[in-house]
Amino acid sequence: MQSISNIIIKKTAKWAKPLLRLTAALIALTFFCPPALATTMDDILSLAMISVKTQYINPLQAEEREFQSLTALVYEGLFSLDDDYMPKLCLAASCDSTTDGKSWTVRIRPNVYFHDGQPCTAYDVEATINEILRLAETGLGQYNQLRYIISKVSVNSAESLQISVNRPYYAVRFALTFPVLPRDQVQAAQPAGTGPFKIDQFLPANILQLSANENYWNGAPSVKGINVEFKATNRELIMDYEYNRVDAAITRSASAGQYQTGLTNLNIAYRTRQLETLLLNDSANAFPLDNVEVRKAIRYAIDFDNIANTVYMGMAKRTDTPMPAGTWMYKDNEEAYSYNPDKARQILDEQGWKSNPSRDNGIRYTTVTVKGKQEERRLRLGLYVYEEQENSVRVQVAGMIADYLAAVGISVHVETVSFATAAARLQARNYDMAIAAFQMDVVPDPGFLLMPGNTGNYTGYRSTAMDKLCKAMREEREFAHYKQLLWDIQDQFCQDCPFICMWYRAGALLTRKVFTTVRDVREPEILRGIEEVGR
């Protein structure tokens, strides 16, 4: 139930299992800071980030992902997510469901006020949900996936409301993290929030000034202000940081990987929701990738760890399934996903793909029967890649993938195309392989990638066993069982290999000051915890 409108065709990269190592590193950075690094905050933090599109600060229609790290300090949801990526009550004082899980009663936390002094009530939540659903009718809005979960909302009183859901599962709590706006400001350019910081001044593509909300319901922040300077390019951003014009900088540029943590600086990698994949066309009769064993051979043949380290310099967090590694959601299967070119060759041999180094540069071949006649086929595949502006890493990744596959006898032709061309070929399933990215939703539910007819299933993958697991997950209300079903889905994913997950792209928070104690630094709450520093 992730957003597919944000699909981006990309090059694959290899990098295998280090989010656990990342988590450990972040813990170490949190509790051990180099002596020269400032461990106390001044009243004001100066920050630089890229922003050229955002003209209005309405979190329901966010245009830039980094910008959401700022709005996350201004607006809050009924629930928030803690360091373990678990939902906890925020603006909701309580949230209880009926026995069948199809109706939820939410009680609003008392004595919570918007920055304009108005109390936060159930009517505000109702208006916000209805605006999200209205936007979703045309596929717009940052939270349009909510339409798959919530069917109706009604107010019981100013303190309570009823939410009816389409999917009565545990993940409803994750969906209720959307920002709540005042009922008469849901379409405003700069609505009031309830969060620890409020907006003082905003000049698009120039500056944003936030000040502490001294009346914040969870305690006034010790940091009294955040001054943000917006840059048009990463070059400008990095220069401002290097010349000490700002205390910190947020960037998703792969070039940030060159900055190492030292005595006066921290480079904290944060996880984004951008999952990058190597899609394989395994539609029925899509020879040769309709053969699951050939797909597994491709998975074994590519050293994704090495590609990620070489190309992204630590700005990619490896995952072998649609779920982020190092979290409770992730099920590891090291043996099945490890780089093993000998295993790849063995599988291709077993599937009848012959190799002769003296012909066609060792490209494998086999004999197939077409209309009663024997025909020889070479193991040649096309790979589409879409390149982002100011970012040439994807073409480099695609080239490395082609080299790895050539080493086991698979010839790959890499073609760089426009986003529109790549998207059209995916929709028509007119491709062999493509590097594609999905902007994953806050709700841990990969069904949209795996179930036939769903918006993210571009591979033609069909599996009765997978459908059964996904449907069971979307009805499970207990956390332990929900987690187990997520793990079972990943086991089925490993067995069927419908496509290959490569990594979640990472961003970098470069800073000279330790301004947070959170362990899980992630998008979009990159600055999460700053309000608690010094308390």
Kinemage of the C-alpha trace (Angstrom):
@kinemage 1
@onewidth
@group {chain A} dominant
@subgroup {mainchain}
@vectorlist {calphas} color= white
{ca met a 1} P 0.000 0.000 0.000
{ca gln a 2} L 2.743 2.219 -1.001
{ca ser a 3} L 2.676 5.091 -3.416
{ca ile a 4} L 3.341 3.972 -6.968
{ca ser a 5} L 2.865 7.340 -8.593
{ca asn a 6} L 6.411 8.004 -7.450
{ca ile a 7} L 7.918 5.083 -9.344
{ca ile a 8} L 11.314 6.006 -10.772
{ca ile a 9} L 13.293 3.835 -13.123
{ca lys a 10} L 16.753 3.302 -11.799
{ca lys a 11} L 19.949 1.368 -12.038
{ca thr a 12} L 20.546 -1.409 -9.611
{ca ala a 13} L 23.273 -1.515 -7.051
{ca lys a 14} L 24.606 -4.107 -4.717
{ca trp a 15} L 25.145 -3.824 -1.070
{ca ala a 16} L 24.006 -6.568 1.307
{ca lys a 17} L 22.895 -6.454 4.854
{ca pro a 18} L 24.237 -3.646 6.867
{ca leu a 19} L 21.320 -1.801 8.344
{ca leu a 20} L 22.010 -3.664 11.571
{ca arg a 21} L 25.559 -2.323 11.378
{ca leu a 22} L 24.135 1.124 10.610
{ca thr a 23} L 21.895 0.972 13.659
{ca ala a 24} L 24.827 0.013 15.854
{ca ala a 25} L 26.849 2.851 14.386
{ca leu a 26} L 24.118 5.353 15.082
{ca ile a 27} L 23.824 4.146 18.663
{ca ala a 28} L 27.557 4.580 19.044
{ca leu a 29} L 27.433 8.084 17.615
{ca thr a 30} L 24.568 8.946 19.902
{ca phe a 31} L 26.254 7.921 23.097
{ca phe a 32} L 29.869 8.637 22.209
{ca cys a 33} L 30.687 11.955 20.608
{ca pro a 34} L 34.217 13.097 19.809
{ca pro a 35} L 35.431 15.602 22.416
{ca ala a 36} L 35.671 18.475 19.932
{ca leu a 37} L 32.089 17.969 18.748
{ca ala a 38} L 29.553 20.288 20.337
{ca thr a 39} L 27.269 18.255 22.605
{ca thr a 40} L 25.030 21.090 23.736
{ca met a 41} L 22.736 23.166 21.608
{ca asp a 42} L 22.763 26.904 21.261
{ca asp a 43} L 19.390 28.605 21.201
{ca ile a 44} L 19.336 28.562 17.398
{ca leu a 45} L 20.283 25.838 14.900
{ca ser a 46} L 21.199 26.914 11.366
{ca leu a 47} L 20.468 24.371 8.667
{ca ala a 48} L 20.793 24.095 4.875
{ca met a 49} L 18.838 21.861 2.492
{ca ile a 50} L 17.701 21.686 -1.132
{ca ser a 51} L 14.329 23.259 -1.949
{ca val a 52} L 13.287 24.765 -5.265
{ca lys a 53} L 9.668 23.605 -5.667
{ca thr a 54} L 7.869 24.164 -2.372
{ca gln a 55} L 5.756 27.314 -2.474
{ca tyr a 56} L 3.265 26.473 0.271
{ca ile a 57} L 3.664 24.728 3.623
{ca asn a 58} L 0.703 22.377 3.591
{ca pro a 59} L 1.907 18.901 4.627
{ca leu a 60} L -1.009 17.179 2.880
{ca gln a 61} L 0.414 18.246 -0.490
{ca ala a 62} L 4.162 18.033 0.081
{ca glu a 63} L 6.309 18.466 -3.028
{ca glu a 64} L 9.817 17.800 -1.705
{ca arg a 65} L 10.829 14.969 0.560
{ca glu a 66} L 13.589 16.766 2.470
{ca phe a 67} L 11.190 19.617 3.217
{ca gln a 68} L 9.028 17.165 5.160
{ca ser a 69} L 11.756 16.923 7.791
{ca leu a 70} L 10.795 20.507 8.652
{ca thr a 71} L 7.020 20.124 8.527
{ca ala a 72} L 7.375 17.043 10.760
{ca leu a 73} L 8.428 19.465 13.530
{ca val a 74} L 5.354 21.642 12.993
{ca tyr a 75} L 2.545 19.102 12.489
{ca glu a 76} L 1.604 15.928 14.355
{ca gly a 77} L -0.574 12.864 13.854
{ca leu a 78} L -2.840 10.786 16.028
{ca phe a 79} L 0.079 8.351 16.259
{ca ser a 80} L 3.837 8.762 15.847
{ca leu a 81} L 6.545 6.138 15.288
{ca asp a 82} L 9.232 5.480 17.871
{ca asp a 83} L 12.861 4.348 17.506
{ca asp a 84} L 11.725 0.758 16.941
{ca tyr a 85} L 9.363 1.842 14.145
{ca met a 86} L 6.400 1.057 16.376
{ca pro a 87} L 3.286 3.262 16.600
{ca lys a 88} L 2.698 5.179 19.810
{ca leu a 89} L -0.071 7.553 20.816
{ca cys a 90} L 0.522 11.200 19.960
{ca leu a 91} L -2.511 13.490 19.505
{ca ala a 92} L -4.699 10.502 20.289
{ca ala a 93} L -5.202 9.824 24.000
{ca ser a 94} L -6.556 6.364 23.185
{ca cys a 95} L -7.500 4.306 20.150
{ca asp a 96} L -9.672 1.198 20.444
{ca ser a 97} L -11.196 -1.048 17.790
{ca thr a 98} L -14.296 -3.188 17.719
{ca thr a 99} L -13.925 -6.966 17.885
{ca asp a 100} L -13.897 -7.288 14.109
{ca gly a 101} L -11.427 -4.405 13.755
{ca lys a 102} L -13.599 -2.558 11.239
{ca ser a 103} L -14.357 0.437 13.454
{ca trp a 104} L -11.945 2.447 15.602
{ca thr a 105} L -12.844 4.893 18.361
{ca val a 106} L -10.228 7.631 18.760
{ca arg a 107} L -10.177 9.983 21.734
{ca ile a 108} L -8.263 13.210 21.320
{ca arg a 109} L -5.643 14.199 23.848
{ca pro a 110} L -6.985 17.040 26.024
{ca asn a 111} L -5.330 20.464 26.315
{ca val a 112} L -3.642 20.358 22.907
{ca tyr a 113} L -3.720 23.632 20.993
{ca phe a 114} L -2.776 24.678 17.496
{ca his a 115} L -0.182 27.405 17.140
{ca asp a 116} L -2.958 29.948 16.546
{ca gly a 117} L -4.441 29.167 19.974
{ca gln a 118} L -7.383 27.055 18.821
{ca pro a 119} L -7.942 23.697 20.592
{ca cys a 120} L -7.332 20.499 18.630
{ca thr a 121} L -10.591 18.515 18.431
{ca ala a 122} L -12.145 15.532 16.719
{ca tyr a 123} L -13.645 17.924 14.170
{ca asp a 124} L -10.135 18.851 13.026
{ca val a 125} L -9.217 15.192 12.580
{ca glu a 126} L -12.416 14.556 10.629
{ca ala a 127} L -11.783 17.511 8.314
{ca thr a 128} L -8.173 16.445 7.740
{ca ile a 129} L -9.148 12.868 6.835
{ca asn a 130} L -11.869 14.074 4.477
{ca glu a 131} L -9.408 16.404 2.751
{ca ile a 132} L -6.897 13.560 2.343
{ca leu a 133} L -9.622 11.365 0.828
{ca arg a 134} L -10.746 14.209 -1.448
{ca leu a 135} L -7.217 14.673 -2.746
{ca ala a 136} L -6.846 10.919 -3.182
{ca glu a 137} L -9.793 10.763 -5.583
{ca thr a 138} L -7.539 12.296 -8.218
{ca gly a 139} L -4.369 10.565 -7.019
{ca leu a 140} L -3.054 13.712 -5.349
{ca gly a 141} L -1.733 14.335 -1.868
{ca gln a 142} L 1.063 12.985 0.228
{ca tyr a 143} L -1.235 10.579 2.080
{ca asn a 144} L -3.454 9.347 -0.752
{ca gln a 145} L -2.816 5.702 0.208
{ca leu a 146} L -5.159 6.351 3.127
{ca arg a 147} L -8.071 5.726 0.741
{ca tyr a 148} L -7.248 2.015 0.786
{ca ile a 149} L -7.579 1.880 4.582
{ca ile a 150} L -10.183 4.414 5.769
{ca ser a 151} L -13.699 4.272 4.327
{ca lys a 152} L -15.552 6.746 6.565
{ca val a 153} L -15.091 9.042 9.550
{ca ser a 154} L -17.710 10.534 11.857
{ca val a 155} L -17.484 12.697 14.992
{ca asn a 156} L -18.997 11.526 18.269
{ca ser a 157} L -18.055 14.687 20.172
{ca ala a 158} L -15.292 17.283 20.229
{ca glu a 159} L -13.193 14.734 22.125
{ca ser a 160} L -13.996 11.559 20.162
{ca leu a 161} L -14.523 10.262 16.644
{ca gln a 162} L -15.254 6.994 14.868
{ca ile a 163} L -13.137 5.720 11.971
{ca ser a 164} L -14.391 2.912 9.722
{ca val a 165} L -11.691 0.968 7.860
{ca asn a 166} L -11.499 -1.243 4.792
{ca arg a 167} L -8.558 -3.245 6.093
{ca pro a 168} L -9.063 -4.241 9.726
{ca tyr a 169} L -5.401 -4.901 10.468
{ca tyr a 170} L -2.746 -3.886 12.948
{ca ala a 171} L -1.227 -1.444 10.460
{ca val a 172} L -4.160 0.973 10.834
{ca arg a 173} L -2.130 2.615 13.594
{ca phe a 174} L 0.675 3.396 11.127
{ca ala a 175} L -1.816 4.990 8.757
{ca leu a 176} L -2.997 7.324 11.524
{ca thr a 177} L 0.347 9.155 11.584
{ca phe a 178} L -0.910 11.701 9.006
{ca pro a 179} L -0.601 15.360 10.169
{ca val a 180} L -3.723 16.868 11.708
{ca leu a 181} L -4.649 20.388 10.558
{ca pro a 182} L -7.280 22.865 11.826
{ca arg a 183} L -10.646 22.120 10.218
{ca asp a 184} L -10.835 25.534 8.535
{ca gln a 185} L -7.210 25.382 7.299
{ca val a 186} L -6.940 21.991 5.578
{ca gln a 187} L -6.465 23.724 2.218
{ca ala a 188} L -4.510 26.694 3.568
{ca ala a 189} L -1.064 27.561 2.230
{ca gln a 190} L 0.400 27.674 5.734
{ca pro a 191} L -1.923 25.979 8.240
{ca ala a 192} L -1.255 26.028 11.966
{ca gly a 193} L 0.148 22.920 13.610
{ca thr a 194} L 0.357 21.445 17.097
{ca gly a 195} L 4.043 20.440 17.054
{ca pro a 196} L 7.069 21.577 19.076
{ca phe a 197} L 7.970 24.293 16.532
{ca lys a 198} L 5.900 26.923 14.770
{ca ile a 199} L 6.455 28.860 11.571
{ca asp a 200} L 7.666 32.444 11.925
{ca gln a 201} L 8.663 33.223 8.353
{ca phe a 202} L 8.750 31.412 5.039
{ca leu a 203} L 10.189 32.728 1.785
{ca pro a 204} L 9.984 29.968 -0.860
{ca ala a 205} L 13.366 28.752 -2.144
{ca asn a 206} L 15.023 31.160 0.282
{ca ile a 207} L 14.516 30.759 4.030
{ca leu a 208} L 12.293 29.240 6.692
{ca gln a 209} L 12.385 30.346 10.306
{ca leu a 210} L 10.913 28.162 13.040
{ca ser a 211} L 10.604 29.094 16.700
{ca ala a 212} L 9.917 26.962 19.749
{ca asn a 213} L 6.285 26.367 20.695
{ca glu a 214} L 6.506 27.361 24.346
{ca asn a 215} L 2.999 25.971 24.939
{ca tyr a 216} L 3.746 22.589 23.405
{ca trp a 217} L 1.664 19.905 25.129
{ca asn a 218} L 4.704 17.625 25.539
{ca gly a 219} L 6.987 20.307 26.998
{ca ala a 220} L 8.652 23.390 25.519
{ca pro a 221} L 11.744 22.651 23.381
{ca ser a 222} L 15.141 23.754 24.686
{ca val a 223} L 16.191 24.670 21.144
{ca lys a 224} L 14.527 28.029 20.663
{ca gly a 225} L 14.740 28.284 16.900
{ca ile a 226} L 15.742 26.693 13.614
{ca asn a 227} L 16.857 28.869 10.716
{ca val a 228} L 16.805 27.059 7.386
{ca glu a 229} L 18.495 28.260 4.207
{ca phe a 230} L 17.278 26.682 0.973
{ca lys a 231} L 19.716 25.932 -1.836
{ca ala a 232} L 19.113 25.109 -5.483
{ca thr a 233} L 22.021 22.664 -5.868
{ca asn a 234} L 24.000 20.284 -3.718
{ca arg a 235} L 27.156 22.178 -4.618
{ca glu a 236} L 25.800 25.330 -2.956
{ca leu a 237} L 24.620 23.335 0.035
{ca ile a 238} L 27.950 21.603 0.618
{ca met a 239} L 29.859 24.877 0.248
{ca asp a 240} L 27.716 26.531 2.917
{ca tyr a 241} L 28.466 23.659 5.264
{ca glu a 242} L 32.178 23.533 4.467
{ca tyr a 243} L 32.592 27.268 5.046
{ca asn a 244} L 30.774 27.101 8.404
{ca arg a 245} L 27.849 29.221 7.236
{ca val a 246} L 25.438 26.663 8.704
{ca asp a 247} L 25.584 24.191 11.585
{ca ala a 248} L 24.076 21.296 9.625
{ca ala a 249} L 23.051 20.210 6.139
{ca ile a 250} L 20.630 17.587 4.834
{ca thr a 251} L 21.234 16.022 1.433
{ca arg a 252} L 20.487 12.883 -0.588
{ca ser a 253} L 23.387 13.440 -2.950
{ca ala a 254} L 25.709 10.450 -3.256
{ca ser a 255} L 28.633 12.869 -2.989
{ca ala a 256} L 27.901 13.248 0.733
{ca gly a 257} L 29.437 9.813 1.223
{ca gln a 258} L 32.904 11.399 1.022
{ca tyr a 259} L 32.386 13.243 4.317
{ca gln a 260} L 33.457 11.084 7.209
{ca thr a 261} L 32.680 11.447 10.896
{ca gly a 262} L 35.596 13.115 12.664
{ca leu a 263} L 36.496 15.214 15.674
{ca thr a 264} L 34.403 18.194 14.602
{ca asn a 265} L 31.790 16.655 12.307
{ca leu a 266} L 29.192 13.926 12.217
{ca asn a 267} L 27.932 12.271 9.054
{ca ile a 268} L 24.742 10.497 10.047
{ca ala a 269} L 23.140 8.376 7.347
{ca tyr a 270} L 19.369 8.389 7.392
{ca arg a 271} L 17.101 5.876 5.697
{ca thr a 272} L 14.703 7.139 3.046
{ca arg a 273} L 11.538 5.384 1.876
{ca gln a 274} L 12.876 5.056 -1.664
{ca leu a 275} L 13.192 1.343 -2.397
{ca glu a 276} L 15.258 0.568 -5.489
{ca thr a 277} L 14.666 -2.661 -7.335
{ca leu a 278} L 15.760 -4.649 -10.351
{ca leu a 279} L 12.432 -5.560 -11.937
{ca leu a 280} L 12.267 -8.797 -13.925
{ca asn a 281} L 9.505 -9.447 -16.425
{ca asp a 282} L 8.218 -12.801 -15.200
{ca ser a 283} L 4.857 -12.620 -16.942
{ca ala a 284} L 3.554 -15.890 -18.361
{ca asn a 285} L 5.479 -16.762 -21.556
{ca ala a 286} L 8.001 -13.920 -20.990
{ca phe a 287} L 10.925 -16.144 -21.959
{ca pro a 288} L 13.363 -16.666 -20.311
{ca leu a 289} L 12.475 -14.769 -17.117
{ca asp a 290} L 9.211 -16.635 -16.660
{ca asn a 291} L 11.495 -19.360 -15.273
{ca val a 292} L 11.976 -18.767 -11.544
{ca glu a 293} L 15.312 -20.603 -11.571
{ca val a 294} L 16.722 -18.219 -14.173
{ca arg a 295} L 15.607 -15.302 -11.996
{ca lys a 296} L 17.348 -16.845 -8.995
{ca ala a 297} L 20.515 -17.314 -11.038
{ca ile a 298} L 20.484 -13.595 -11.816
{ca arg a 299} L 20.081 -12.841 -8.109
{ca tyr a 300} L 23.081 -15.023 -7.209
{ca ala a 301} L 25.215 -13.610 -10.025
{ca ile a 302} L 25.227 -9.956 -8.911
{ca asp a 303} L 27.268 -8.633 -5.998
{ca phe a 304} L 24.866 -5.898 -4.872
{ca asp a 305} L 26.944 -5.122 -1.785
{ca asn a 306} L 29.952 -4.231 -3.889
{ca ile a 307} L 27.902 -2.099 -6.281
{ca ala a 308} L 26.350 -0.117 -3.440
{ca asn a 309} L 29.682 0.471 -1.746
{ca thr a 310} L 31.427 1.380 -4.985
{ca val a 311} L 28.803 3.634 -6.520
{ca tyr a 312} L 26.881 5.067 -3.571
{ca met a 313} L 29.707 5.323 -1.024
{ca gly a 314} L 27.444 4.333 1.857
{ca met a 315} L 24.435 6.311 0.586
{ca ala a 316} L 22.384 3.159 0.087
{ca lys a 317} L 21.111 0.731 2.723
{ca arg a 318} L 20.955 -2.811 1.396
{ca thr a 319} L 17.814 -4.876 1.629
{ca asp a 320} L 16.945 -8.207 0.029
{ca thr a 321} L 13.185 -7.855 0.483
{ca pro a 322} L 10.712 -4.961 0.236
{ca met a 323} L 11.058 -4.342 3.981
{ca pro a 324} L 13.907 -2.229 5.450
{ca ala a 325} L 16.724 -4.306 6.924
{ca gly a 326} L 17.568 -3.832 10.603
{ca thr a 327} L 13.927 -3.343 11.633
{ca trp a 328} L 11.377 -5.695 13.205
{ca met a 329} L 9.750 -5.951 9.759
{ca tyr a 330} L 12.733 -7.569 8.050
{ca lys a 331} L 13.268 -11.324 7.632
{ca asp a 332} L 16.855 -12.176 6.700
{ca asn a 333} L 17.846 -15.149 4.559
{ca glu a 334} L 21.583 -14.763 4.071
{ca glu a 335} L 22.205 -18.028 2.228
{ca ala a 336} L 19.525 -17.461 -0.418
{ca tyr a 337} L 20.515 -13.850 -1.149
{ca ser a 338} L 24.299 -14.029 -0.925
{ca tyr a 339} L 26.527 -13.362 -3.928
{ca asn a 340} L 27.406 -16.751 -5.381
{ca pro a 341} L 28.368 -16.782 -9.103
{ca asp a 342} L 29.192 -20.484 -8.979
{ca lys a 343} L 25.662 -21.189 -7.794
{ca ala a 344} L 24.323 -18.991 -10.628
{ca arg a 345} L 26.302 -21.008 -13.202
{ca gln a 346} L 25.103 -24.286 -11.687
{ca ile a 347} L 21.451 -23.209 -11.894
{ca leu a 348} L 21.808 -22.095 -15.529
{ca asp a 349} L 23.495 -25.389 -16.398
{ca glu a 350} L 20.644 -27.305 -14.772
{ca gln a 351} L 18.090 -25.263 -16.720
{ca gly a 352} L 19.680 -26.256 -20.024
{ca trp a 353} L 21.580 -23.053 -20.761
{ca lys a 354} L 24.845 -24.207 -22.306
{ca ser a 355} L 28.098 -22.262 -22.260
{ca asn a 356} L 30.881 -22.421 -24.821
{ca pro a 357} L 33.696 -19.898 -24.260
{ca ser a 358} L 34.772 -20.206 -27.899
{ca arg a 359} L 31.483 -18.932 -29.379
{ca asp a 360} L 29.640 -15.627 -28.945
{ca asn a 361} L 32.004 -14.532 -26.146
{ca gly a 362} L 30.641 -17.281 -23.921
{ca ile a 363} L 26.979 -16.178 -24.117
{ca arg a 364} L 24.804 -19.055 -23.021
{ca tyr a 365} L 22.363 -20.679 -25.429
{ca thr a 366} L 19.605 -23.279 -25.412
{ca thr a 367} L 17.244 -24.980 -27.842
{ca val a 368} L 13.500 -24.358 -27.734
{ca thr a 369} L 10.587 -25.706 -29.748
{ca val a 370} L 8.566 -23.084 -31.626
{ca lys a 371} L 5.610 -24.285 -33.728
{ca gly a 372} L 7.072 -27.747 -33.883
{ca lys a 373} L 10.530 -26.562 -34.946
{ca gln a 374} L 13.777 -26.438 -32.960
{ca glu a 375} L 15.303 -22.982 -32.541
{ca glu a 376} L 18.442 -21.879 -30.768
{ca arg a 377} L 18.116 -18.970 -28.363
{ca arg a 378} L 20.894 -16.891 -26.795
{ca leu a 379} L 20.629 -15.697 -23.196
{ca arg a 380} L 20.439 -11.990 -24.054
{ca leu a 381} L 18.475 -9.524 -21.935
{ca gly a 382} L 17.720 -5.818 -22.135
{ca leu a 383} L 18.042 -3.508 -19.128
{ca tyr a 384} L 16.265 -0.147 -19.040
{ca val a 385} L 17.548 2.565 -16.763
{ca tyr a 386} L 16.157 6.008 -16.069
{ca glu a 387} L 18.713 8.613 -15.095
{ca glu a 388} L 17.987 11.411 -12.642
{ca gln a 389} L 19.187 14.934 -13.254
{ca glu a 390} L 22.505 15.772 -11.578
{ca asn a 391} L 22.997 12.093 -10.821
{ca ser a 392} L 24.931 9.737 -13.097
{ca val a 393} L 25.238 6.847 -10.664
{ca arg a 394} L 22.426 4.779 -12.153
{ca val a 395} L 24.126 4.287 -15.497
{ca gln a 396} L 27.240 3.192 -13.622
{ca val a 397} L 25.183 0.724 -11.593
{ca ala a 398} L 23.550 -0.696 -14.720
{ca gly a 399} L 26.970 -1.184 -16.272
{ca met a 400} L 28.189 -3.103 -13.235
{ca ile a 401} L 25.097 -5.320 -13.313
{ca ala a 402} L 25.777 -6.079 -16.971
{ca asp a 403} L 29.393 -6.992 -16.136
{ca tyr a 404} L 28.368 -9.355 -13.340
{ca leu a 405} L 25.832 -11.128 -15.548
{ca ala a 406} L 28.303 -11.386 -18.430
{ca ala a 407} L 30.618 -13.293 -16.083
{ca val a 408} L 28.043 -16.126 -15.860
{ca gly a 409} L 27.145 -16.092 -19.564
{ca ile a 410} L 24.223 -13.642 -19.680
{ca ser a 411} L 24.532 -10.837 -22.206
{ca val a 412} L 22.872 -7.558 -21.166
{ca his a 413} L 22.178 -4.531 -23.329
{ca val a 414} L 21.795 -1.403 -21.188
{ca glu a 415} L 19.586 1.364 -22.571
{ca thr a 416} L 19.128 4.728 -20.887
{ca val a 417} L 15.655 6.088 -21.560
{ca ser a 418} L 13.399 8.897 -20.397
{ca phe a 419} L 11.155 8.445 -17.404
{ca ala a 420} L 8.071 8.484 -19.653
{ca thr a 421} L 9.480 5.782 -21.925
{ca ala a 422} L 10.474 3.576 -19.012
{ca ala a 423} L 7.092 3.965 -17.321
{ca ala a 424} L 5.267 3.110 -20.557
{ca arg a 425} L 7.350 -0.022 -21.079
{ca leu a 426} L 6.708 -1.132 -17.515
{ca gln a 427} L 2.974 -0.594 -17.875
{ca ala a 428} L 2.950 -2.643 -21.082
{ca arg a 429} L 5.408 -5.201 -19.648
{ca asn a 430} L 7.493 -4.625 -22.738
{ca tyr a 431} L 10.883 -5.157 -21.132
{ca asp a 432} L 13.230 -7.809 -19.765
{ca met a 433} L 14.778 -5.954 -16.820
{ca ala a 434} L 14.414 -2.426 -15.491
{ca ile a 435} L 15.812 -0.513 -12.569
{ca ala a 436} L 12.852 0.985 -10.762
{ca ala a 437} L 12.275 2.820 -7.497
{ca phe a 438} L 9.173 2.861 -5.329
{ca gln a 439} L 8.377 5.458 -2.694
{ca met a 440} L 7.196 3.168 0.083
{ca asp a 441} L 4.365 4.158 2.383
{ca val a 442} L 4.663 4.542 6.148
{ca val a 443} L 2.410 1.472 6.498
{ca pro a 444} L 4.445 -1.775 6.426
{ca asp a 445} L 2.459 -3.583 3.724
{ca pro a 446} L 4.264 -4.759 0.534
{ca gly a 447} L 1.123 -6.251 -1.000
{ca phe a 448} L 0.878 -3.558 -3.648
{ca leu a 449} L 4.096 -4.900 -5.210
{ca leu a 450} L 3.173 -8.564 -4.990
{ca met a 451} L -0.537 -9.062 -5.673
{ca pro a 452} L -1.852 -9.271 -9.260
{ca gly a 453} L -3.681 -6.163 -10.418
{ca asn a 454} L -2.123 -3.970 -7.735
{ca thr a 455} L -0.561 -0.662 -8.684
{ca gly a 456} L 3.075 -1.681 -8.148
{ca asn a 457} L 3.024 -5.116 -9.732
{ca tyr a 458} L 4.826 -4.367 -13.010
{ca thr a 459} L 6.394 -7.815 -13.307
{ca gly a 460} L 3.293 -9.904 -13.979
{ca tyr a 461} L 3.988 -11.940 -10.852
{ca arg a 462} L 1.149 -14.217 -9.752
{ca ser a 463} L 1.215 -16.550 -6.770
{ca thr a 464} L -1.745 -18.130 -4.998
{ca ala a 465} L 0.402 -18.654 -1.899
{ca met a 466} L 1.515 -14.998 -1.868
{ca asp a 467} L -2.043 -13.737 -2.370
{ca lys a 468} L -3.200 -15.814 0.578
{ca leu a 469} L -0.453 -14.439 2.819
{ca cys a 470} L -1.096 -10.811 1.837
{ca lys a 471} L -4.827 -11.140 2.391
{ca ala a 472} L -4.240 -12.747 5.793
{ca met a 473} L -1.871 -9.927 6.743
{ca arg a 474} L -4.509 -7.339 5.851
{ca glu a 475} L -6.921 -8.962 8.279
{ca glu a 476} L -4.526 -9.597 11.184
{ca arg a 477} L -5.037 -7.380 14.241
{ca glu a 478} L -2.402 -8.749 16.650
{ca phe a 479} L 1.142 -7.441 16.318
{ca ala a 480} L 2.957 -10.768 16.802
{ca his a 481} L 0.875 -12.486 14.128
{ca tyr a 482} L 1.122 -9.477 11.815
{ca lys a 483} L 4.911 -9.534 12.107
{ca gln a 484} L 5.011 -13.282 11.416
{ca leu a 485} L 2.902 -12.839 8.291
{ca leu a 486} L 5.286 -10.138 7.064
{ca trp a 487} L 8.125 -12.613 7.579
{ca asp a 488} L 6.184 -15.385 5.805
{ca ile a 489} L 5.600 -13.023 2.876
{ca gln a 490} L 9.359 -12.428 2.664
{ca asp a 491} L 10.037 -16.169 2.740
{ca gln a 492} L 7.619 -16.587 -0.184
{ca phe a 493} L 9.305 -13.645 -1.921
{ca cys a 494} L 12.665 -15.383 -1.560
{ca gln a 495} L 11.243 -18.624 -2.941
{ca asp a 496} L 9.492 -17.039 -5.955
{ca cys a 497} L 12.019 -14.264 -6.744
{ca pro a 498} L 9.469 -12.100 -8.609
{ca phe a 499} L 12.041 -9.274 -8.725
{ca ile a 500} L 15.189 -8.231 -6.872
{ca cys a 501} L 15.304 -5.686 -4.058
{ca met a 502} L 18.578 -3.812 -3.972
{ca trp a 503} L 18.527 -1.093 -1.328
{ca tyr a 504} L 16.791 1.823 0.256
{ca arg a 505} L 18.459 5.033 -0.810
{ca ala a 506} L 20.024 6.921 2.066
{ca gly a 507} L 20.516 10.561 2.823
{ca ala a 508} L 23.152 12.288 4.908
{ca leu a 509} L 22.786 14.613 7.855
{ca leu a 510} L 26.059 16.513 8.132
{ca thr a 511} L 26.342 18.345 11.431
{ca arg a 512} L 28.748 19.928 13.890
{ca lys a 513} L 26.273 19.615 16.743
{ca val a 514} L 24.638 16.624 18.374
{ca phe a 515} L 21.023 17.688 18.451
{ca thr a 516} L 19.182 14.381 18.742
{ca thr a 517} L 19.410 11.167 20.764
{ca val a 518} L 17.199 9.011 18.536
{ca arg a 519} L 18.619 5.729 17.241
{ca asp a 520} L 16.579 5.383 14.057
{ca val a 521} L 17.261 8.399 11.864
{ca arg a 522} L 14.817 8.106 8.985
{ca glu a 523} L 12.807 9.991 6.429
{ca pro a 524} L 10.764 12.100 6.848
{ca glu a 525} L 11.431 12.710 10.571
{ca ile a 526} L 15.125 13.407 10.009
{ca leu a 527} L 15.205 16.025 12.786
{ca arg a 528} L 13.117 13.963 15.172
{ca gly a 529} L 14.209 14.394 18.794
{ca ile a 530} L 15.573 17.916 18.480
{ca glu a 531} L 12.751 19.175 20.682
{ca glu a 532} L 13.979 16.962 23.544
{ca val a 533} L 17.613 18.093 23.596
{ca gly a 534} L 18.613 19.724 26.873
{ca arg a 535} L 15.476 18.825 28.794
